[in-house]
Amino acid sequence: MDEKMRQEIALHRWAVIAEAANTRLTSSERGSVVRAIAARPHAHPDGTMRRYSRGTIDRWLRAWRASGVDALRPSPRSDTGKVRAMPELFGEAAALRLELPGRSAAQIASILYHRHGVRVAERTVSGQLRRAGLHRAALKAAPKAYGRYEAERANERWVTDVLVGPWVPYPKRDGSARARLFLIVDDHSRLLAGGRFYDRENARICQELLRRAITRRGVPEILYADNGAPFANAWLARTCAVLGIRLIHSKPYSPQGRGKQERANRYIREAFLAEAVHHGIESLDQLNDWFAAQSEQAGCRPAGARRDRAGAGRPVPGRRAAPPGGPRPAAGGVPLVSDPAGDPGRDGPAGRQLLFCRSRSGGPAC
């Protein structure tokens, strides 16, 4: 357990006992408060819901009165999670569990005893296997089935993520930095509501992209993100609260809820980044100009096109239509697309954007 987690646990314990720490409470009133605290679950910093006994709450209260919040920090153990006696036996225990997932901890302990003459407690075997992710429930669990989900209308739910891109400038040289693509995809229309490459990944950049997307597409009802630092912070939470946006974070290590976003990421890697890297990238501005043009092409649907029941393509609500007459050819054979009027949040130079297509002069292919 690191120092940050110990501090978070101390603050969590204080939040649990704060109501009972009021000095104006009488002994009987404090007893009633403690019983009420013990009766309800509490969200632990590790994400689990826990209940605490009256004895535990009373012990925390005594520690807090004696030494303040620091006394609520858990005491560290240098040997936590380690096999302290004969660690080589743990590898054998793990192999026995993997050989037969239904084999119980008691059976494994018995086998170890008969093989080596060393008696290992069943609880010790079970605990070590669980820490290694080798408990029977995990090994025997059937894969989960996830149903399809789609928001009912445009701007009801936006999904955001960060895609780690190529080195810029590319080919890599002194001064090159990893480009990071911040993306916002509308769950209903698969529209790319916002997308831009940056050379760093932080909360400020996330809010800048959100501002650009809102300027262009309006305010969403829900913003769905993972638990990365750019999305799980007080600044973004406050911004969403002020704008009336419900900020939802996905369950850690469960990307299934961001399937459309992950599909968009794959499309961008295969159809855009591969060609950009092959062509060579001079700067972030150039990469963003190419990406803005690519994302504005008519029919460009990163997360998969929507079709009606007859199988014919139909316009997606909220998606910008292609300019009348199609893209206008420019000198050198590179098509251009106009920037629609009344779109102040358009990324890149105002007016026209180069499409990411192969030109006669040998530019990148779309």
C-alpha angles and dihedrals in degrees: 000000000000127000094258092056092047089054092048091050091050090053090046091053090049090052088053096051099032093097092052093044093073106125092211093067119103120226093261093046091049090051091054091049092049091051090051091049091050091050097059131063122248129208108244120210089249089064098255127119113239139183123210129208123239089249092057093048092048090049091052090049092053092048092049093050090050102046110359128237094332089067089063093063113108115248111250123236119206093207099047112140094007129118100239100184121049097342090189088074091066092063089053091047090052091050091051091052093047091048091057114010091194092060109115127228089247091056092048091049090050092050091050090050094051093045100045107012090239118130111217120184116248090230091055092052092047093048095049093048091049092052088053092051092249099119115132096246091059095045095047098039115121118232112270119247116222122200124220119269132191131167113247097232143012116282092018092109131012121191119205134189144151123248117200106225138185130303113276121239092036131228085055117255140150109314095024116140133191112264115224120201115212109202137188117190125187107234095214104044099022085231116159097238093181138356134163139154120238134177094232140035119229144124095268093058091048090055092046091055091046090053091051092049093048091049090054103034110019132248118315124219095223133025111199117197142154125252097266120134095257090059106031102064139106094247095059091042090054093046091053092046092053092049093044094245119147108228113208125183120204121238110273114266091009109109093162091099090060097052095132090050092050090049090052090050091054092048092051092049093049103036103031117016095045091056094042092053091047091052095044129246122237101181146349090257090058092047091049092049090053093046093048090052093046093050091050096055115120110257094015103140111166098190097043131289123273117232134186125241093269089059096245121128116254133187116274116231109253095016116126113243123232116265115269111275094016128267115334116238116241133200110296094028097279111138119230131207124204123237106242116243118257094030104121094167096061109138119230129019115344118251112028137014129202114243114233095247134122114274130199088256092062102264123162121292125238 
